[in-house]
Amino acid sequence: MIYWMFLGLAIVTEVIGTLSMKYASVSGDTAGMIVMYIMIAASYILLSMAVKKVALGVAYALWEGIGILIITTFSVMWFQESLSPMKLGGLALLIAGITLIKYGTKKAVQKKQPSAKPSYAPLNEMMKGA
């Protein structure tokens, strides 16, 4: 459960970072760029923590897909960006794709790792011959 929370926080920080980038580019405010760097770095750190238990393909699809949906919504509201029928269709397909990826992924069976140390015999033989 904690890994899903890491993913959720990664999405939130990505959205904040990307919106800060847009704000800084429109306003010329350097504080927005600083916020962007911090939030994007935090987003990648949180994403790397999430993928310890969440499948990489699922985590990345959710991270990018949900991020795009939220960023698009706020871009329309805050920056008066246009939202054409084609963009709406693309967002609908994105939602469908995220849903298919999320529910089409089966949990991987965890295999027990052998406790024995790995054998370095081939490497040792190669070193003896050198």
Backbone atoms as SQL, in Angstrom:
CREATE TABLE atoms (id INTEGER PRIMARY KEY, chain TEXT, resi INTEGER, resn TEXT, atom TEXT, x REAL, y REAL, z REAL);
INSERT INTO atoms VALUES
  (1, 'A', 1, 'MET', 'N', 0.821, -1.203, 0.000),
  (2, 'A', 1, 'MET', 'CA', 0.000, 0.000, 0.000),
  (3, 'A', 1, 'MET', 'C', 0.866, 1.268, 0.000),
  (4, 'A', 2, 'ILE', 'N', 1.958, 1.225, 0.743),
  (5, 'A', 2, 'ILE', 'CA', 2.837, 2.393, 0.826),
  (6, 'A', 2, 'ILE', 'C', 3.436, 2.732, -0.541),
  (7, 'A', 3, 'TYR', 'N', 3.661, 1.707, -1.364),
  (8, 'A', 3, 'TYR', 'CA', 4.263, 1.944, -2.677),
  (9, 'A', 3, 'TYR', 'C', 3.284, 2.653, -3.611),
  (10, 'A', 4, 'TRP', 'N', 1.998, 2.386, -3.443),
  (11, 'A', 4, 'TRP', 'CA', 0.984, 3.104, -4.211),
  (12, 'A', 4, 'TRP', 'C', 0.910, 4.553, -3.749),
  (13, 'A', 5, 'MET', 'N', 1.140, 4.782, -2.461),
  (14, 'A', 5, 'MET', 'CA', 1.173, 6.159, -1.960),
  (15, 'A', 5, 'MET', 'C', 2.378, 6.904, -2.539),
  (16, 'A', 6, 'PHE', 'N', 3.516, 6.207, -2.644),
  (17, 'A', 6, 'PHE', 'CA', 4.685, 6.815, -3.288),
  (18, 'A', 6, 'PHE', 'C', 4.348, 7.209, -4.725),
  (19, 'A', 7, 'LEU', 'N', 3.629, 6.331, -5.426),
  (20, 'A', 7, 'LEU', 'CA', 3.250, 6.627, -6.807),
  (21, 'A', 7, 'LEU', 'C', 2.317, 7.836, -6.859),
  (22, 'A', 8, 'GLY', 'N', 1.343, 7.885, -5.966),
  (23, 'A', 8, 'GLY', 'CA', 0.436, 9.034, -5.917),
  (24, 'A', 8, 'GLY', 'C', 1.182, 10.337, -5.662),
  (25, 'A', 9, 'LEU', 'N', 2.128, 10.299, -4.738),
  (26, 'A', 9, 'LEU', 'CA', 2.931, 11.491, -4.456),
  (27, 'A', 9, 'LEU', 'C', 3.837, 11.844, -5.633),
  (28, 'A', 10, 'ALA', 'N', 4.324, 10.838, -6.341),
  (29, 'A', 10, 'ALA', 'CA', 5.135, 11.090, -7.535),
  (30, 'A', 10, 'ALA', 'C', 4.310, 11.816, -8.592),
  (31, 'A', 11, 'ILE', 'N', 3.056, 11.425, -8.735),
  (32, 'A', 11, 'ILE', 'CA', 2.170, 12.081, -9.700),
  (33, 'A', 11, 'ILE', 'C', 1.923, 13.526, -9.290),
  (34, 'A', 12, 'VAL', 'N', 1.620, 13.740, -8.017),
  (35, 'A', 12, 'VAL', 'CA', 1.347, 15.098, -7.521),
  (36, 'A', 12, 'VAL', 'C', 2.566, 16.002, -7.718),
  (37, 'A', 13, 'THR', 'N', 3.750, 15.509, -7.374),
  (38, 'A', 13, 'THR', 'CA', 4.947, 16.344, -7.517),
  (39, 'A', 13, 'THR', 'C', 5.288, 16.600, -8.985),
  (40, 'A', 14, 'GLU', 'N', 5.006, 15.625, -9.847),
  (41, 'A', 14, 'GLU', 'CA', 5.223, 15.847, -11.281),
  (42, 'A', 14, 'GLU', 'C', 4.300, 16.947, -11.795),
  (43, 'A', 15, 'VAL', 'N', 3.042, 16.904, -11.380),
  (44, 'A', 15, 'VAL', 'CA', 2.070, 17.917, -11.807),
  (45, 'A', 15, 'VAL', 'C', 2.493, 19.300, -11.313),
  (46, 'A', 16, 'ILE', 'N', 2.867, 19.395, -10.041),
  (47, 'A', 16, 'ILE', 'CA', 3.302, 20.684, -9.493),
  (48, 'A', 16, 'ILE', 'C', 4.536, 21.194, -10.242),
  (49, 'A', 17, 'GLY', 'N', 5.482, 20.307, -10.500),
  (50, 'A', 17, 'GLY', 'CA', 6.691, 20.707, -11.213),
  (51, 'A', 17, 'GLY', 'C', 6.412, 21.190, -12.621),
  (52, 'A', 18, 'THR', 'N', 5.555, 20.487, -13.328),
  (53, 'A', 18, 'THR', 'CA', 5.250, 20.860, -14.714),
  (54, 'A', 18, 'THR', 'C', 4.453, 22.157, -14.776),
  (55, 'A', 19, 'LEU', 'N', 3.478, 22.315, -13.887),
  (56, 'A', 19, 'LEU', 'CA', 2.711, 23.561, -13.858),
  (57, 'A', 19, 'LEU', 'C', 3.592, 24.737, -13.434),
  (58, 'A', 20, 'SER', 'N', 4.544, 24.491, -12.547),
  (59, 'A', 20, 'SER', 'CA', 5.492, 25.543, -12.146),
  (60, 'A', 20, 'SER', 'C', 6.360, 25.964, -13.323),
  (61, 'A', 21, 'MET', 'N', 6.733, 24.995, -14.153),
  (62, 'A', 21, 'MET', 'CA', 7.524, 25.297, -15.341),
  (63, 'A', 21, 'MET', 'C', 6.743, 26.227, -16.272),
  (64, 'A', 22, 'LYS', 'N', 5.484, 25.909, -16.489),
  (65, 'A', 22, 'LYS', 'CA', 4.651, 26.746, -17.361),
  (66, 'A', 22, 'LYS', 'C', 4.495, 28.144, -16.763),
  (67, 'A', 23, 'TYR', 'N', 4.218, 28.200, -15.460),
  (68, 'A', 23, 'TYR', 'CA', 4.064, 29.492, -14.789),
  (69, 'A', 23, 'TYR', 'C', 5.338, 30.327, -14.930),
  (70, 'A', 24, 'ALA', 'N', 6.485, 29.700, -14.700),
  (71, 'A', 24, 'ALA', 'CA', 7.756, 30.423, -14.788),
  (72, 'A', 24, 'ALA', 'C', 8.024, 30.908, -16.205),
  (73, 'A', 25, 'SER', 'N', 7.654, 30.108, -17.197),
  (74, 'A', 25, 'SER', 'CA', 7.898, 30.516, -18.584),
  (75, 'A', 25, 'SER', 'C', 6.979, 31.657, -19.008),
  (76, 'A', 26, 'VAL', 'N', 5.782, 31.720, -18.437),
  (77, 'A', 26, 'VAL', 'CA', 4.838, 32.789, -18.766),
  (78, 'A', 26, 'VAL', 'C', 5.174, 34.065, -17.999),
  (79, 'A', 27, 'SER', 'N', 5.505, 33.922, -16.718),
  (80, 'A', 27, 'SER', 'CA', 5.706, 35.092, -15.860),
  (81, 'A', 27, 'SER', 'C', 7.157, 35.565, -15.794),
  (82, 'A', 28, 'GLY', 'N', 8.092, 34.696, -16.138),
  (83, 'A', 28, 'GLY', 'CA', 9.505, 35.041, -16.010),
  (84, 'A', 28, 'GLY', 'C', 10.009, 34.938, -14.578),
  (85, 'A', 29, 'ASP', 'N', 9.216, 34.336, -13.715),
  (86, 'A', 29, 'ASP', 'CA', 9.554, 34.195, -12.298),
  (87, 'A', 29, 'ASP', 'C', 10.549, 33.053, -12.099),
  (88, 'A', 30, 'THR', 'N', 11.712, 33.354, -11.535),
  (89, 'A', 30, 'THR', 'CA', 12.708, 32.305, -11.313),
  (90, 'A', 30, 'THR', 'C', 12.319, 31.378, -10.169),
  (91, 'A', 31, 'ALA', 'N', 11.486, 31.834, -9.251),
  (92, 'A', 31, 'ALA', 'CA', 11.038, 30.961, -8.155),
  (93, 'A', 31, 'ALA', 'C', 10.270, 29.770, -8.720),
  (94, 'A', 32, 'GLY', 'N', 9.518, 29.997, -9.784),
  (95, 'A', 32, 'GLY', 'CA', 8.789, 28.904, -10.427),
  (96, 'A', 32, 'GLY', 'C', 9.728, 27.849, -10.984),
  (97, 'A', 33, 'MET', 'N', 10.856, 28.283, -11.509),
  (98, 'A', 33, 'MET', 'CA', 11.843, 27.331, -12.030),
  (99, 'A', 33, 'MET', 'C', 12.477, 26.526, -10.901),
  (100, 'A', 34, 'ILE', 'N', 12.733, 27.172, -9.782),
  (101, 'A', 34, 'ILE', 'CA', 13.300, 26.467, -8.628),
  (102, 'A', 34, 'ILE', 'C', 12.318, 25.422, -8.123),
  (103, 'A', 35, 'VAL', 'N', 11.044, 25.814, -8.029),
  (104, 'A', 35, 'VAL', 'CA', 10.006, 24.862, -7.612),
  (105, 'A', 35, 'VAL', 'C', 9.950, 23.704, -8.600),
  (106, 'A', 36, 'MET', 'N', 10.040, 24.016, -9.892),
  (107, 'A', 36, 'MET', 'CA', 10.012, 22.967, -10.911),
  (108, 'A', 36, 'MET', 'C', 11.140, 21.959, -10.697),
  (109, 'A', 37, 'TYR', 'N', 12.361, 22.431, -10.534),
  (110, 'A', 37, 'TYR', 'CA', 13.498, 21.520, -10.348),
  (111, 'A', 37, 'TYR', 'C', 13.314, 20.635, -9.122),
  (112, 'A', 38, 'ILE', 'N', 12.868, 21.220, -8.035),
  (113, 'A', 38, 'ILE', 'CA', 12.686, 20.455, -6.795),
  (114, 'A', 38, 'ILE', 'C', 11.582, 19.412, -6.962),
  (115, 'A', 39, 'MET', 'N', 10.460, 19.822, -7.543),
  (116, 'A', 39, 'MET', 'CA', 9.319, 18.908, -7.676),
  (117, 'A', 39, 'MET', 'C', 9.594, 17.786, -8.675),
  (118, 'A', 40, 'ILE', 'N', 10.247, 18.093, -9.783),
  (119, 'A', 40, 'ILE', 'CA', 10.562, 17.043, -10.758),
  (120, 'A', 40, 'ILE', 'C', 11.547, 16.046, -10.156),
  (121, 'A', 41, 'ALA', 'N', 12.542, 16.538, -9.426),
  (122, 'A', 41, 'ALA', 'CA', 13.484, 15.628, -8.755),
  (123, 'A', 41, 'ALA', 'C', 12.750, 14.759, -7.736),
  (124, 'A', 42, 'ALA', 'N', 11.882, 15.374, -6.947),
  (125, 'A', 42, 'ALA', 'CA', 11.107, 14.617, -5.957),
  (126, 'A', 42, 'ALA', 'C', 10.222, 13.587, -6.643),
  (127, 'A', 43, 'SER', 'N', 9.658, 13.952, -7.783),
  (128, 'A', 43, 'SER', 'CA', 8.795, 13.038, -8.517),
  (129, 'A', 43, 'SER', 'C', 9.542, 11.786, -8.948),
  (130, 'A', 44, 'TYR', 'N', 10.736, 11.958, -9.489),
  (131, 'A', 44, 'TYR', 'CA', 11.525, 10.795, -9.915),
  (132, 'A', 44, 'TYR', 'C', 11.976, 9.951, -8.725),
  (133, 'A', 45, 'ILE', 'N', 12.321, 10.595, -7.639),
  (134, 'A', 45, 'ILE', 'CA', 12.712, 9.844, -6.439),
  (135, 'A', 45, 'ILE', 'C', 11.535, 9.010, -5.942),
  (136, 'A', 46, 'LEU', 'N', 10.359, 9.627, -5.860),
  (137, 'A', 46, 'LEU', 'CA', 9.167, 8.904, -5.397),
  (138, 'A', 46, 'LEU', 'C', 8.781, 7.792, -6.368),
  (139, 'A', 47, 'LEU', 'N', 8.899, 8.054, -7.671),
  (140, 'A', 47, 'LEU', 'CA', 8.596, 7.019, -8.659),
  (141, 'A', 47, 'LEU', 'C', 9.547, 5.834, -8.500),
  (142, 'A', 48, 'SER', 'N', 10.813, 6.113, -8.263),
  (143, 'A', 48, 'SER', 'CA', 11.776, 5.019, -8.082),
  (144, 'A', 48, 'SER', 'C', 11.470, 4.211, -6.833),
  (145, 'A', 49, 'MET', 'N', 10.906, 4.844, -5.826),
  (146, 'A', 49, 'MET', 'CA', 10.506, 4.116, -4.623),
  (147, 'A', 49, 'MET', 'C', 9.265, 3.268, -4.900),
  (148, 'A', 50, 'ALA', 'N', 8.355, 3.798, -5.712),
  (149, 'A', 50, 'ALA', 'CA', 7.111, 3.083, -6.015),
  (150, 'A', 50, 'ALA', 'C', 7.361, 1.814, -6.814),
  (151, 'A', 51, 'VAL', 'N', 8.308, 1.855, -7.749),
  (152, 'A', 51, 'VAL', 'CA', 8.507, 0.699, -8.628),
  (153, 'A', 51, 'VAL', 'C', 9.210, -0.466, -7.941),
  (154, 'A', 52, 'LYS', 'N', 9.521, -0.316, -6.676),
  (155, 'A', 52, 'LYS', 'CA', 10.048, -1.460, -5.926),
  (156, 'A', 52, 'LYS', 'C', 8.996, -2.556, -5.823),
  (157, 'A', 53, 'LYS', 'N', 7.713, -2.170, -5.763),
  (158, 'A', 53, 'LYS', 'CA', 6.634, -3.155, -5.638),
  (159, 'A', 53, 'LYS', 'C', 5.546, -3.015, -6.699),
  (160, 'A', 54, 'VAL', 'N', 5.445, -1.857, -7.330),
  (161, 'A', 54, 'VAL', 'CA', 4.451, -1.645, -8.385),
  (162, 'A', 54, 'VAL', 'C', 5.149, -1.932, -9.712),
  (163, 'A', 55, 'ALA', 'N', 4.505, -2.705, -10.580),
  (164, 'A', 55, 'ALA', 'CA', 5.089, -3.040, -11.885),
  (165, 'A', 55, 'ALA', 'C', 5.481, -1.758, -12.623),
  (166, 'A', 56, 'LEU', 'N', 6.662, -1.765, -13.208),
  (167, 'A', 56, 'LEU', 'CA', 7.204, -0.575, -13.858),
  (168, 'A', 56, 'LEU', 'C', 6.272, -0.034, -14.939),
  (169, 'A', 57, 'GLY', 'N', 5.762, -0.903, -15.798),
  (170, 'A', 57, 'GLY', 'CA', 4.871, -0.461, -16.868),
  (171, 'A', 57, 'GLY', 'C', 3.611, 0.192, -16.334),
  (172, 'A', 58, 'VAL', 'N', 3.053, -0.386, -15.294),
  (173, 'A', 58, 'VAL', 'CA', 1.842, 0.167, -14.672),
  (174, 'A', 58, 'VAL', 'C', 2.165, 1.497, -14.011),
  (175, 'A', 59, 'ALA', 'N', 3.244, 1.531, -13.230),
  (176, 'A', 59, 'ALA', 'CA', 3.610, 2.756, -12.514),
  (177, 'A', 59, 'ALA', 'C', 3.869, 3.899, -13.489),
  (178, 'A', 60, 'TYR', 'N', 4.624, 3.620, -14.544),
  (179, 'A', 60, 'TYR', 'CA', 4.962, 4.672, -15.497),
  (180, 'A', 60, 'TYR', 'C', 3.724, 5.147, -16.256),
  (181, 'A', 61, 'ALA', 'N', 2.873, 4.204, -16.650),
  (182, 'A', 61, 'ALA', 'CA', 1.647, 4.581, -17.365),
  (183, 'A', 61, 'ALA', 'C', 0.758, 5.454, -16.489),
  (184, 'A', 62, 'LEU', 'N', 0.606, 5.077, -15.233),
  (185, 'A', 62, 'LEU', 'CA', -0.216, 5.873, -14.322),
  (186, 'A', 62, 'LEU', 'C', 0.430, 7.227, -14.051),
  (187, 'A', 63, 'TRP', 'N', 1.730, 7.229, -13.825),
  (188, 'A', 63, 'TRP', 'CA', 2.466, 8.465, -13.525),
  (189, 'A', 63, 'TRP', 'C', 2.314, 9.474, -14.662),
  (190, 'A', 64, 'GLU', 'N', 2.572, 9.028, -15.874),
  (191, 'A', 64, 'GLU', 'CA', 2.474, 9.926, -17.023),
  (192, 'A', 64, 'GLU', 'C', 1.024, 10.216, -17.395),
  (193, 'A', 65, 'GLY', 'N', 0.209, 9.167, -17.441),
  (194, 'A', 65, 'GLY', 'CA', -1.172, 9.329, -17.896),
  (195, 'A', 65, 'GLY', 'C', -2.003, 10.213, -16.990),
  (196, 'A', 66, 'ILE', 'N', -1.993, 9.909, -15.703),
  (197, 'A', 66, 'ILE', 'CA', -2.762, 10.724, -14.757),
  (198, 'A', 66, 'ILE', 'C', -2.175, 12.127, -14.694),
  (199, 'A', 67, 'GLY', 'N', -0.847, 12.206, -14.756),
  (200, 'A', 67, 'GLY', 'CA', -0.204, 13.520, -14.781),
  (201, 'A', 67, 'GLY', 'C', -0.671, 14.356, -15.961),
  (202, 'A', 68, 'ILE', 'N', -0.736, 13.758, -17.138),
  (203, 'A', 68, 'ILE', 'CA', -1.194, 14.480, -18.330),
  (204, 'A', 68, 'ILE', 'C', -2.637, 14.954, -18.162),
  (205, 'A', 69, 'LEU', 'N', -3.485, 14.098, -17.616),
  (206, 'A', 69, 'LEU', 'CA', -4.886, 14.484, -17.415),
  (207, 'A', 69, 'LEU', 'C', -5.005, 15.686, -16.478),
  (208, 'A', 70, 'ILE', 'N', -4.291, 15.642, -15.370),
  (209, 'A', 70, 'ILE', 'CA', -4.369, 16.734, -14.396),
  (210, 'A', 70, 'ILE', 'C', -3.723, 18.002, -14.951),
  (211, 'A', 71, 'ILE', 'N', -2.572, 17.859, -15.584),
  (212, 'A', 71, 'ILE', 'CA', -1.881, 19.023, -16.151),
  (213, 'A', 71, 'ILE', 'C', -2.738, 19.680, -17.227),
  (214, 'A', 72, 'THR', 'N', -3.369, 18.890, -18.071),
  (215, 'A', 72, 'THR', 'CA', -4.241, 19.445, -19.107),
  (216, 'A', 72, 'THR', 'C', -5.405, 20.208, -18.490),
  (217, 'A', 73, 'THR', 'N', -6.015, 19.627, -17.462),
  (218, 'A', 73, 'THR', 'CA', -7.140, 20.286, -16.783),
  (219, 'A', 73, 'THR', 'C', -6.723, 21.642, -16.224),
  (220, 'A', 74, 'PHE', 'N', -5.611, 21.678, -15.503),
  (221, 'A', 74, 'PHE', 'CA', -5.161, 22.940, -14.917),
  (222, 'A', 74, 'PHE', 'C', -4.647, 23.916, -15.970),
  (223, 'A', 75, 'SER', 'N', -4.090, 23.418, -17.059),
  (224, 'A', 75, 'SER', 'CA', -3.628, 24.298, -18.132),
  (225, 'A', 75, 'SER', 'C', -4.792, 25.037, -18.775),
  (226, 'A', 76, 'VAL', 'N', -5.907, 24.353, -18.904),
  (227, 'A', 76, 'VAL', 'CA', -7.106, 24.986, -19.461),
  (228, 'A', 76, 'VAL', 'C', -7.639, 26.033, -18.482),
  (229, 'A', 77, 'MET', 'N', -7.684, 25.687, -17.193),
  (230, 'A', 77, 'MET', 'CA', -8.250, 26.600, -16.188),
  (231, 'A', 77, 'MET', 'C', -7.331, 27.793, -15.901),
  (232, 'A', 78, 'TRP', 'N', -6.041, 27.563, -15.737),
  (233, 'A', 78, 'TRP', 'CA', -5.129, 28.614, -15.288),
  (234, 'A', 78, 'TRP', 'C', -4.450, 29.376, -16.410),
  (235, 'A', 79, 'PHE', 'N', -4.167, 28.697, -17.511),
  (236, 'A', 79, 'PHE', 'CA', -3.399, 29.326, -18.583),
  (237, 'A', 79, 'PHE', 'C', -4.222, 29.524, -19.857),
  (238, 'A', 80, 'GLN', 'N', -5.529, 29.293, -19.771),
  (239, 'A', 80, 'GLN', 'CA', -6.464, 29.478, -20.885),
  (240, 'A', 80, 'GLN', 'C', -6.023, 28.750, -22.148),
  (241, 'A', 81, 'GLU', 'N', -5.456, 27.568, -21.976),
  (242, 'A', 81, 'GLU', 'CA', -5.096, 26.758, -23.135),
  (243, 'A', 81, 'GLU', 'C', -6.361, 26.132, -23.717),
  (244, 'A', 82, 'SER', 'N', -6.338, 25.886, -25.012),
  (245, 'A', 82, 'SER', 'CA', -7.530, 25.360, -25.683),
  (246, 'A', 82, 'SER', 'C', -7.672, 23.856, -25.443),
  (247, 'A', 83, 'LEU', 'N', -8.900, 23.401, -25.528),
  (248, 'A', 83, 'LEU', 'CA', -9.197, 21.971, -25.384),
  (249, 'A', 83, 'LEU', 'C', -10.150, 21.596, -26.514),
  (250, 'A', 84, 'SER', 'N', -9.580, 21.203, -27.631),
  (251, 'A', 84, 'SER', 'CA', -10.357, 20.872, -28.822),
  (252, 'A', 84, 'SER', 'C', -11.013, 19.501, -28.667),
  (253, 'A', 85, 'PRO', 'N', -11.996, 19.201, -29.517),
  (254, 'A', 85, 'PRO', 'CA', -12.596, 17.862, -29.487),
  (255, 'A', 85, 'PRO', 'C', -11.562, 16.752, -29.709),
  (256, 'A', 86, 'MET', 'N', -10.548, 17.025, -30.534),
  (257, 'A', 86, 'MET', 'CA', -9.497, 16.037, -30.780),
  (258, 'A', 86, 'MET', 'C', -8.705, 15.768, -29.498),
  (259, 'A', 87, 'LYS', 'N', -8.387, 16.828, -28.754),
  (260, 'A', 87, 'LYS', 'CA', -7.674, 16.659, -27.482),
  (261, 'A', 87, 'LYS', 'C', -8.540, 15.892, -26.483),
  (262, 'A', 88, 'LEU', 'N', -9.828, 16.220, -26.441),
  (263, 'A', 88, 'LEU', 'CA', -10.738, 15.497, -25.540),
  (264, 'A', 88, 'LEU', 'C', -10.786, 14.016, -25.892),
  (265, 'A', 89, 'GLY', 'N', -10.810, 13.715, -27.186),
  (266, 'A', 89, 'GLY', 'CA', -10.790, 12.316, -27.618),
  (267, 'A', 89, 'GLY', 'C', -9.504, 11.625, -27.198),
  (268, 'A', 90, 'GLY', 'N', -8.393, 12.329, -27.338),
  (269, 'A', 90, 'GLY', 'CA', -7.110, 11.776, -26.911),
  (270, 'A', 90, 'GLY', 'C', -7.074, 11.504, -25.419),
  (271, 'A', 91, 'LEU', 'N', -7.631, 12.418, -24.635),
  (272, 'A', 91, 'LEU', 'CA', -7.682, 12.219, -23.183),
  (273, 'A', 91, 'LEU', 'C', -8.580, 11.038, -22.820),
  (274, 'A', 92, 'ALA', 'N', -9.685, 10.885, -23.553),
  (275, 'A', 92, 'ALA', 'CA', -10.569, 9.735, -23.309),
  (276, 'A', 92, 'ALA', 'C', -9.841, 8.424, -23.618),
  (277, 'A', 93, 'LEU', 'N', -9.096, 8.404, -24.712),
  (278, 'A', 93, 'LEU', 'CA', -8.311, 7.208, -25.043),
  (279, 'A', 93, 'LEU', 'C', -7.224, 6.950, -24.001),
  (280, 'A', 94, 'LEU', 'N', -6.656, 8.017, -23.483),
  (281, 'A', 94, 'LEU', 'CA', -5.649, 7.890, -22.428),
  (282, 'A', 94, 'LEU', 'C', -6.251, 7.238, -21.186),
  (283, 'A', 95, 'ILE', 'N', -7.434, 7.671, -20.806),
  (284, 'A', 95, 'ILE', 'CA', -8.118, 7.079, -19.650),
  (285, 'A', 95, 'ILE', 'C', -8.395, 5.598, -19.907),
  (286, 'A', 96, 'ALA', 'N', -8.851, 5.284, -21.118),
  (287, 'A', 96, 'ALA', 'CA', -9.111, 3.879, -21.460),
  (288, 'A', 96, 'ALA', 'C', -7.822, 3.066, -21.402),
  (289, 'A', 97, 'GLY', 'N', -6.737, 3.619, -21.916),
  (290, 'A', 97, 'GLY', 'CA', -5.456, 2.919, -21.895),
  (291, 'A', 97, 'GLY', 'C', -4.946, 2.682, -20.486),
  (292, 'A', 98, 'ILE', 'N', -5.051, 3.686, -19.636),
  (293, 'A', 98, 'ILE', 'CA', -4.628, 3.533, -18.236),
  (294, 'A', 98, 'ILE', 'C', -5.440, 2.438, -17.563),
  (295, 'A', 99, 'THR', 'N', -6.738, 2.438, -17.807),
  (296, 'A', 99, 'THR', 'CA', -7.613, 1.423, -17.214),
  (297, 'A', 99, 'THR', 'C', -7.226, 0.029, -17.686),
  (298, 'A', 100, 'LEU', 'N', -6.997, -0.123, -18.983),
  (299, 'A', 100, 'LEU', 'CA', -6.616, -1.436, -19.514),
  (300, 'A', 100, 'LEU', 'C', -5.279, -1.911, -18.954),
  (301, 'A', 101, 'ILE', 'N', -4.321, -1.015, -18.857),
  (302, 'A', 101, 'ILE', 'CA', -3.015, -1.403, -18.312),
  (303, 'A', 101, 'ILE', 'C', -3.136, -1.790, -16.846),
  (304, 'A', 102, 'LYS', 'N', -3.861, -0.989, -16.087),
  (305, 'A', 102, 'LYS', 'CA', -3.985, -1.251, -14.647),
  (306, 'A', 102, 'LYS', 'C', -4.678, -2.575, -14.379),
  (307, 'A', 103, 'TYR', 'N', -5.792, -2.808, -15.029),
  (308, 'A', 103, 'TYR', 'CA', -6.570, -4.017, -14.744),
  (309, 'A', 103, 'TYR', 'C', -6.122, -5.221, -15.564),
  (310, 'A', 104, 'GLY', 'N', -5.263, -5.011, -16.535),
  (311, 'A', 104, 'GLY', 'CA', -4.757, -6.121, -17.329),
  (312, 'A', 104, 'GLY', 'C', -3.435, -6.666, -16.822),
  (313, 'A', 105, 'THR', 'N', -2.944, -6.115, -15.735),
  (314, 'A', 105, 'THR', 'CA', -1.664, -6.548, -15.179),
  (315, 'A', 105, 'THR', 'C', -1.905, -7.491, -14.023),
  (316, 'A', 106, 'LYS', 'N', -1.339, -8.680, -14.147),
  (317, 'A', 106, 'LYS', 'CA', -1.446, -9.650, -13.059),
  (318, 'A', 106, 'LYS', 'C', -0.259, -9.476, -12.138),
  (319, 'A', 107, 'LYS', 'N', -0.483, -9.792, -10.894),
  (320, 'A', 107, 'LYS', 'CA', 0.591, -9.711, -9.915),
  (321, 'A', 107, 'LYS', 'C', 1.611, -10.803, -10.208),
  (322, 'A', 108, 'ALA', 'N', 2.871, -10.438, -10.256),
  (323, 'A', 108, 'ALA', 'CA', 3.937, -11.403, -10.522),
  (324, 'A', 108, 'ALA', 'C', 4.110, -12.327, -9.328),
  (325, 'A', 109, 'VAL', 'N', 4.351, -13.593, -9.632),
  (326, 'A', 109, 'VAL', 'CA', 4.594, -14.568, -8.581),
  (327, 'A', 109, 'VAL', 'C', 6.014, -14.353, -8.075),
  (328, 'A', 110, 'GLN', 'N', 6.135, -14.182, -6.771),
  (329, 'A', 110, 'GLN', 'CA', 7.452, -13.989, -6.165),
  (330, 'A', 110, 'GLN', 'C', 8.158, -15.326, -6.033),
  (331, 'A', 111, 'LYS', 'N', 9.338, -15.434, -6.613),
  (332, 'A', 111, 'LYS', 'CA', 10.135, -16.646, -6.489),
  (333, 'A', 111, 'LYS', 'C', 11.095, -16.461, -5.329),
  (334, 'A', 112, 'LYS', 'N', 11.281, -17.535, -4.579),
  (335, 'A', 112, 'LYS', 'CA', 12.231, -17.468, -3.476),
  (336, 'A', 112, 'LYS', 'C', 13.640, -17.446, -4.036),
  (337, 'A', 113, 'GLN', 'N', 14.423, -16.554, -3.535),
  (338, 'A', 113, 'GLN', 'CA', 15.818, -16.466, -3.939),
  (339, 'A', 113, 'GLN', 'C', 16.624, -17.498, -3.158),
  (340, 'A', 114, 'PRO', 'N', 17.481, -18.242, -3.829),
  (341, 'A', 114, 'PRO', 'CA', 18.322, -19.187, -3.088),
  (342, 'A', 114, 'PRO', 'C', 19.257, -18.416, -2.159),
  (343, 'A', 115, 'SER', 'N', 19.482, -18.984, -0.990),
  (344, 'A', 115, 'SER', 'CA', 20.318, -18.291, -0.016),
  (345, 'A', 115, 'SER', 'C', 21.806, -18.529, -0.250),
  (346, 'A', 116, 'ALA', 'N', 22.131, -19.489, -1.107),
  (347, 'A', 116, 'ALA', 'CA', 23.539, -19.778, -1.382),
  (348, 'A', 116, 'ALA', 'C', 24.169, -18.628, -2.154),
  (349, 'A', 117, 'LYS', 'N', 25.448, -18.437, -1.931),
  (350, 'A', 117, 'LYS', 'CA', 26.172, -17.393, -2.644),
  (351, 'A', 117, 'LYS', 'C', 26.383, -17.829, -4.088),
  (352, 'A', 118, 'PRO', 'N', 26.430, -16.882, -5.024),
  (353, 'A', 118, 'PRO', 'CA', 26.650, -17.253, -6.424),
  (354, 'A', 118, 'PRO', 'C', 28.051, -17.821, -6.616),
  (355, 'A', 119, 'SER', 'N', 28.162, -18.686, -7.605),
  (356, 'A', 119, 'SER', 'CA', 29.446, -19.317, -7.902),
  (357, 'A', 119, 'SER', 'C', 30.250, -18.433, -8.842),
  (358, 'A', 120, 'TYR', 'N', 31.481, -18.220, -8.478),
  (359, 'A', 120, 'TYR', 'CA', 32.381, -17.452, -9.329),
  (360, 'A', 120, 'TYR', 'C', 33.414, -18.362, -9.986),
  (361, 'A', 121, 'ALA', 'N', 33.130, -19.665, -10.024),
  (362, 'A', 121, 'ALA', 'CA', 34.078, -20.643, -10.562),
  (363, 'A', 121, 'ALA', 'C', 34.505, -20.320, -11.994),
  (364, 'A', 122, 'PRO', 'N', 33.577, -20.018, -12.927),
  (365, 'A', 122, 'PRO', 'CA', 34.026, -19.712, -14.295),
  (366, 'A', 122, 'PRO', 'C', 34.953, -18.497, -14.337),
  (367, 'A', 123, 'LEU', 'N', 34.667, -17.509, -13.533),
  (368, 'A', 123, 'LEU', 'CA', 35.505, -16.321, -13.493),
  (369, 'A', 123, 'LEU', 'C', 36.873, -16.649, -12.906),
  (370, 'A', 124, 'ASN', 'N', 36.879, -17.478, -11.858),
  (371, 'A', 124, 'ASN', 'CA', 38.147, -17.881, -11.242),
  (372, 'A', 124, 'ASN', 'C', 39.010, -18.668, -12.225),
  (373, 'A', 125, 'GLU', 'N', 38.391, -19.574, -12.988),
  (374, 'A', 125, 'GLU', 'CA', 39.135, -20.363, -13.975),
  (375, 'A', 125, 'GLU', 'C', 39.725, -19.464, -15.053),
  (376, 'A', 126, 'MET', 'N', 38.957, -18.484, -15.471),
  (377, 'A', 126, 'MET', 'CA', 39.420, -17.570, -16.496),
  (378, 'A', 126, 'MET', 'C', 40.611, -16.752, -15.983),
  (379, 'A', 127, 'MET', 'N', 40.566, -16.349, -14.723),
  (380, 'A', 127, 'MET', 'CA', 41.643, -15.560, -14.139),
  (381, 'A', 127, 'MET', 'C', 42.921, -16.384, -13.970),
  (382, 'A', 128, 'LYS', 'N', 42.772, -17.691, -13.683),
  (383, 'A', 128, 'LYS', 'CA', 43.943, -18.557, -13.529),
  (384, 'A', 128, 'LYS', 'C', 44.686, -18.701, -14.852),
  (385, 'A', 129, 'GLY', 'N', 43.927, -18.754, -15.945),
  (386, 'A', 129, 'GLY', 'CA', 44.524, -18.944, -17.263),
  (387, 'A', 129, 'GLY', 'C', 45.206, -17.690, -17.785),
  (388, 'A', 130, 'ALA', 'N', 44.926, -16.555, -17.199),
  (389, 'A', 130, 'ALA', 'CA', 45.478, -15.291, -17.701),
  (390, 'A', 130, 'ALA', 'C', 46.895, -15.048, -17.266);
